[in-house]
Structure formats: C-alpha cells, structure tokens
C-alpha cells in the first residue's frame, strides 16, 4: 500500500510542478490520465487535444467544427510505463520496424514507451497552442543505440495539427536512422475509405515478403495491408465516406509513406486491439523507412514534419 501511495504522490508532485511551470491559462493544463500517466490537455480556440508525456504521443485532436476525433486509440490500449500506447501518433525512432541488424532490439525503436520532458509551451497570437517535448540520450538508451542526441517534438494545435520531429546529433559520431510518425486515423468504416496521392508510386508489400509493386489508382482496404511507399513527393488525402470528411496530410523531410491496416486476424490476436478495431482506423505514416535512411552529422539536425487538416466533404 505504501508503494502505491508513494507513486501517487510522485505523480501529483510532477503534475503540480508542470502546471506551475508550463500551464497556459484557459488553454493548457497537465492532469493524470489512464494508468496514472501524465497527460497534457489542450483547449485552443480552434481545436482540443490530448498529449501523453509517456511516448510523447498525441492521443486526440478534434477541431471545434468536427464531430469526430482525427485520431484512433484502441479501447484495449496499454497505459503503463513499459508499453507503447496503441493509437494516436506514436513516434518510431531511431529505427522503424525491426532493427536492421538485431531483431532482439525493441520494435520501432525506444522512444514510444519512454517518458518525454516538457521543454516549452506557448499560445501564439493566432490562437495556436504549441508544445515542445524533448527526449535526450541516457545510459539506458546508449546500451541500445550508442549515440548522443537530442530529439525534439514540436506539436502545434490549431486549425490543423502539426508534428515536427527534430533529431539533433549532440555527439562527435555521425549516425544514421529510420523513423516514422506512426499516426492512427479514426475512420467510420475501413471498407469505405480510400487514400489518394500515392498513385503510380512503387511500394514494398510487407504482407508478400517485401515484393516490389506499383500502386494503380487510389488505395482501398479489404484485407491486411502493410506497405512502404517510395518516392513520395505529394500531399496525401484520406477520403472517409462515413465520417464525410477528407484528411489532408502535408509532409516535409520524408520520401516514404507507410500504409497499414491489420485486418481481422491480427486484430483478434492482438491484446491491445479489440476484435473489430481494424474496421475503425487506418495508419498513414510519414516516414523515412526502408532505403530512405537519414544520416545526421555531428552538431547537425534533421526535421521530419507533418501537418494534418480536416476538410468536410
């Protein structure tokens, strides 16, 4: 009992400290969320949002004129310190998917199930609320990836949702990485969704042992889909007939996009998904993956960015 009281007091003290240092009157507060995790609640003039400090992860974003959240979070998602949260916009870094040389290392890197720190918060003149989170290397991370770095995430909550992921090489060694903003978009019915902007683009089909294919027409989903699209150079759009909206995706610093839906069998087998979860989301991920490897020299930085805007049909 004493152990749980001690943890509770630590969380309350942390939240009090964060609110004293970084809250914004009427617009941003820190609170305790599921599993005792620290959450940021944002109420901007044009949208509301929730961000988890665990994983540095946007979990919810809803513009004031919209009826449905942009993002999907599984009802079975884990909210605990050693697990990634299934949904929202997880950060995969400094490698995407399995590590290229050691599959025993954590899938999708190590920052999506670690605590991030609050660097700064502000409300701009146009009403946008901006949160800057930071994750620095530690003795623990250097055992997994032997480099010095600072990873910054700049989240902008306004008429659109912006996420900028800035990798800063603070050491003397050049390093290479792959990465993704692994966003789960909430949709009304996956079978009535199409994704445009990737027509005629080559992709690696992970469901079929990374076979190289070419996209013919808009993407639709009626089975498991897991693809790494290459040579991506234009905005993408998710057309959702049931929610009567189009989600526009503008990316920077990215030449690959990952499109994923697990379909029925994987949903049923995954403890942090419900059996029918596959019907209600699609992942369209802004990424540097496969052969799109980013090299960052000492004292240099690299920014991967994305902006999401909802337009009613």
C-alpha positions in Angstrom: 0.0 0.0 0.0 2.8 2.4 0.9 4.4 1.8 -2.5 1.2 2.8 -4.4 0.8 5.9 -2.2 4.4 6.9 -2.9 3.9 6.6 -6.7 0.7 8.5 -6.5 2.4 11.3 -4.5 5.2 11.4 -7.1 2.8 11.8 -9.9 0.8 14.5 -8.2 4.0 16.4 -7.4 5.1 16.1 -11.0 1.8 17.4 -12.3 1.8 20.3 -9.8 5.3 21.2 -10.9 4.4 21.0 -14.6 1.3 23.2 -14.1 3.3 25.8 -12.3 6.0 25.9 -15.0 4.2 25.3 -18.3 0.4 25.6 -18.0 -1.4 28.3 -20.0 -4.5 29.9 -18.5 -7.6 28.6 -20.3 -5.6 26.8 -22.9 -3.3 24.1 -21.4 -3.1 22.0 -18.2 -1.4 18.9 -17.0 -3.5 16.1 -15.5 -3.4 12.5 -14.5 -4.6 10.1 -17.2 -5.2 6.4 -17.5 -2.7 4.2 -15.7 -1.6 7.3 -13.8 0.2 8.6 -16.9 0.8 12.4 -17.2 -1.3 14.0 -19.9 -1.5 17.4 -21.4 -5.0 18.8 -22.1 -5.1 21.5 -24.7 -8.1 23.8 -25.4 -7.1 26.0 -28.3 -9.6 28.4 -29.9 -9.9 26.1 -32.9 -9.3 22.6 -31.5 -8.9 20.5 -28.5 -6.2 17.8 -28.0 -4.7 15.4 -25.5 -1.0 14.5 -25.4 0.7 11.8 -23.3 4.1 12.5 -21.9 4.6 8.8 -22.0 5.8 8.2 -25.6 5.5 12.0 -26.3 2.3 11.0 -28.1 -0.6 13.0 -29.4 -3.7 10.8 -28.5 -6.5 13.1 -29.5 -7.2 16.1 -31.8 -10.6 17.5 -32.6 -11.2 20.8 -34.4 -14.2 22.7 -33.0 -16.2 22.3 -36.1 -15.7 18.5 -36.3 -17.9 15.7 -34.8 -15.2 13.1 -34.8 -11.6 12.9 -33.4 -8.9 12.8 -36.0 -7.1 10.0 -34.2 -8.0 6.5 -33.2 -6.9 5.0 -29.8 -7.8 1.4 -29.0 -10.1 0.7 -26.1 -7.6 -2.1 -25.2 -4.5 0.1 -25.4 -2.0 -0.3 -22.6 -1.5 2.8 -20.4 1.6 1.7 -18.5 5.2 2.8 -18.3 6.8 -0.1 -20.1 4.3 -0.4 -23.0 3.6 1.6 -26.1 0.1 3.1 -26.4 -1.8 1.6 -29.3 -3.2 4.6 -31.2 -2.8 8.3 -31.6 0.5 9.4 -33.2 3.4 7.2 -31.8 7.0 8.1 -32.6 9.1 5.4 -34.2 12.8 6.3 -33.7 15.7 5.8 -34.3 14.7 2.8 -36.3 11.4 1.9 -38.0 10.0 -1.7 -37.6 12.6 -4.3 -36.6 16.2 -3.2 -36.1 18.1 -4.0 -39.3 20.9 -5.9 -37.6 19.4 -7.1 -34.3 15.8 -8.1 -34.2 16.1 -8.6 -30.4 16.1 -4.8 -30.0 12.8 -3.1 -29.4 10.4 -2.9 -32.4 10.1 0.6 -33.7 12.9 1.9 -31.5 12.8 3.0 -27.9 11.1 6.5 -27.6 7.5 5.4 -27.9 7.4 3.7 -24.5 9.6 6.2 -22.5 8.8 9.4 -20.7 9.4 12.7 -22.6 10.2 16.0 -20.9 8.3 19.3 -21.4 10.7 21.9 -22.9 8.3 24.8 -23.6 4.6 25.7 -24.2 3.1 28.8 -25.8 -0.1 30.3 -27.2 0.6 32.2 -30.3 -1.1 35.4 -31.4 -3.3 33.4 -33.9 -4.5 31.1 -31.0 -2.4 28.1 -31.9 -1.1 26.3 -28.9 2.5 24.9 -29.3 4.1 22.3 -27.1 7.8 21.3 -27.4 8.8 18.0 -25.9 12.3 16.7 -25.6 14.0 13.3 -25.2 17.7 13.0 -24.6 20.1 10.1 -24.6 20.7 8.3 -21.3 22.9 5.5 -20.1 19.9 3.1 -20.9 19.4 4.4 -24.5 23.2 4.2 -25.2 23.1 0.5 -24.5 20.5 0.1 -27.3 21.9 2.8 -29.6 25.4 4.1 -28.8 25.0 7.8 -29.8 24.4 11.2 -28.1 21.3 13.0 -29.3 18.5 15.4 -28.5 15.1 14.5 -30.0 12.6 17.4 -30.1 8.9 17.1 -30.9 7.1 20.3 -31.7 3.3 19.9 -31.6 1.0 22.6 -32.9 -2.7 22.5 -32.1 -4.8 24.9 -34.1 -7.0 24.7 -37.2 -4.6 21.9 -38.2 -2.4 19.5 -36.2 1.3 19.9 -36.8 4.0 17.5 -35.6 7.7 18.3 -36.2 10.3 15.7 -35.1 13.8 17.3 -34.9 16.8 15.0 -34.5 19.9 16.8 -33.2 23.3 15.0 -33.2 24.9 16.2 -29.9 27.9 13.8 -30.1 31.1 13.5 -32.2 29.9 10.5 -34.2 27.8 10.6 -37.4 24.8 8.4 -37.1 22.1 7.1 -39.4 18.4 6.4 -38.6 15.0 5.5 -39.9 11.8 6.9 -38.3 8.1 7.5 -38.6 5.2 9.4 -37.2 3.0 6.3 -37.0 -0.4 8.0 -37.0 -3.6 6.1 -36.5 -6.5 7.9 -38.2 -10.1 7.3 -37.0 -12.4 6.3 -39.8 -16.1 5.4 -39.9 -15.7 2.1 -41.9 -12.4 1.0 -43.3 -14.1 -0.6 -46.4 -15.5 2.9 -47.3 -12.1 4.6 -47.1 -9.7 5.4 -49.9 -6.2 7.1 -49.9 -5.1 9.3 -52.8 -1.7 10.8 -53.6 0.2 7.6 -54.0 -0.9 6.7 -57.5 1.8 5.3 -59.7 4.2 5.1 -56.7 6.4 2.0 -56.1 5.9 0.2 -52.8 7.3 -2.7 -50.8 4.5 -5.1 -49.9 5.4 -6.4 -46.4 2.4 -8.8 -46.5 4.1 -10.5 -49.5 7.7 -10.7 -48.3 8.6 -7.1 -49.4 7.7 -7.7 -53.1 8.1 -4.5 -55.1 4.8 -3.4 -56.7 3.3 -0.2 -58.2 0.2 1.5 -57.0 -2.6 1.5 -59.5 -5.3 4.1 -58.6 -6.4 5.1 -55.1 -5.7 2.8 -52.1 -8.7 0.8 -50.8 -8.6 -1.7 -48.0 -10.5 -5.1 -47.9 -7.7 -7.2 -46.4 -4.5 -6.8 -44.4 -2.3 -4.1 -45.9 1.2 -3.2 -44.9 3.1 -1.2 -47.5 6.1 1.1 -47.6 5.6 3.6 -50.4 8.6 5.2 -52.0 9.4 8.3 -54.0 6.6 10.1 -52.1 6.5 13.7 -53.3 3.0 15.0 -53.0 0.3 15.6 -50.3 -1.8 12.6 -49.3 -5.6 12.5 -48.7 -7.7 10.1 -46.7 -11.3 10.1 -48.0 -13.7 8.9 -45.4 -17.2 8.5 -46.8 -18.9 7.6 -43.5 -17.5 10.5 -41.5 -18.0 12.7 -44.6 -14.5 14.2 -44.4 -11.2 14.3 -46.1 -7.9 14.3 -44.1 -5.1 16.1 -45.8 -1.6 15.1 -45.0 1.3 17.5 -45.8 4.7 16.1 -45.1 8.3 17.5 -45.1 11.6 15.8 -44.8 10.1 12.5 -45.9 10.3 10.4 -49.1 8.4 7.4 -47.8 4.9 6.7 -46.5 3.7 3.6 -44.7 0.0 2.5 -45.1 -1.1 -0.1 -42.6 -4.3 -1.9 -41.5 -4.0 -5.2 -39.6 -7.4 -6.6 -40.7 -9.4 -9.2 -38.8 -6.9 -11.9 -37.8 -4.2 -9.6 -36.4 -6.9 -7.5 -34.5 -8.2 -10.7 -32.9 -4.7 -11.9 -31.9 -3.5 -8.5 -30.5 -4.2 -8.0 -26.8 -4.2 -4.2 -27.2 -6.8 -4.2 -30.0 -10.4 -5.2 -30.0 -11.6 -7.8 -32.5 -13.2 -5.2 -34.7 -10.6 -2.4 -34.2 -9.4 -2.9 -37.8 -12.7 -1.5 -39.0 -12.2 1.8 -37.4 -8.7 3.0 -38.3 -6.0 3.3 -41.0 -2.4 4.2 -40.4 -0.9 6.6 -43.0 2.6 7.2 -41.6 5.0 10.0 -42.5 8.3 8.2 -42.6 11.9 7.7 -43.5 12.0 3.9 -43.9 13.4 1.1 -46.0 16.1 2.6 -48.2 15.2 6.2 -47.2 17.9 6.3 -44.5 18.8 9.6 -42.9 22.3 10.5 -41.9 23.0 13.2 -39.3 26.5 14.6 -38.9 27.9 15.8 -35.6 26.2 19.1 -34.4 23.7 18.8 -37.3 20.0 18.2 -37.2 17.2 16.8 -39.4 13.5 17.5 -39.3 10.7 15.2 -40.2 7.4 17.0 -40.2 3.7 16.6 -41.0 0.5 18.7 -40.9 -3.0 17.2 -40.8 -6.0 19.2 -41.8 -9.6 18.0 -41.9 -12.0 19.2 -44.6 -15.6 18.2 -44.7 -16.8 16.6 -47.9 
